[in-house]
């Protein structure tokens, strides 16, 4: 629900429901962070939403490798959103959450 609220709020309050404005903002932010003037990360954010929805709808009966790939993609996107592209408290919370998730994964894998 927080993800959906974030998307709706971003498009409503910051981008005026404009894909072009969101693309331009993404390009500008990507250039600031990694030095690449490219807004294609917005499409990766759309893919995040689609993969997340697919994960919700198809959890049973799918191949194990697909579940691992989906979770790895979602984790990669969350890490970039909270650690790479954020600053301050959000970055630290993202690092802490990443540590907790990695530790949980390692513990579960050893069992």
N, C-alpha and C positions, 0 to 999 in steps of 0.2 A: 504494500500500500504506500510506503514511503517513496518508493521508486516512482510510482505513478503520480503521486502528489508532486514530486520533484519535476517530472516532465511537464505536467500541466502548468505548474507555477512558472517554470522557466519560459515556456512558450507564451503564456499569458502576460506575465509581468515584464519580461526582458526582451522577447523577440516579436511581440505583436502577432503571434501565430504565423510568423513568416519563416519558412524553411531557409530562404536566402539569408535572412538576418542571423539565424542560428548558425548557418554554415560560415558566414563571415566572422562571427564571434569565435567559433571553434578554430578557424584558421588563425585568427589573431592570437588566441590563447596558446595554440600549439606552437606558433612562432616564438612567443615569449618563453615557453618552457623548454622546447627542444630545438628551436632554431629552424623549424621547417614550416613555411607558410602554406599550410594545407588544411582544408576544412573537412577532409574525408573522414576524420574521426567521428563526425556526426553520423555518418552511415554505420560506423561500428557501434555507435550508441543505439541506433535503430535495430541493428542486428542483436544487440544485447536484449532489447525488449522482446524481440521475436523468439530468440532462443530461450529466454526465461519463460515466456508463455508456453512454448513447446515443452519445456521441462515440467511445467505444472500439469499440462494435459496428457503427457505420455511418460509416466513414471514406471508403470508396470509393464512387464513383458518386453522391454527394450534390451538390446545387448548391453552387457556390462561395460564394454569399451566406450559405447556411446554416452553412457552416464558419466564416466570419468572425463571424457572429452568435454561434455557440457559443463560439468562442474569446474573444470580447469579454465575454460573460456570465461565463465562468469566470475571466477576468482581473479583472473588476469584483468578483466575490465574493472572490477571493484578496486583492485590494488592501484591501477592507473588513476582512477577517478579520485581516490582518497589520499594516495601517497604521492604520486608523481605530479598531479595537476592541482593539488591543494597545498595549503600552508597552515602553519599554526596548529591549533588544537585538533583540527580535522585530520591533518597529516599524522599527528601522534596517535590519535585514536585509530586511524587506518593501519598504522604499523602494529599497534597492540592487537587489533582484530586479526591481522594477518598472522601474527605470532600465535594467537589462540587457535586459529583454524589449522595452522600447520602442526601445532602440537597435538591437537585432537586427531588429525589425520594420521600422524605417526603412531600415536597410541593405539588407535583402532586398527591400523595396519598390522601392528605387531601381535595383536590378539588373533 
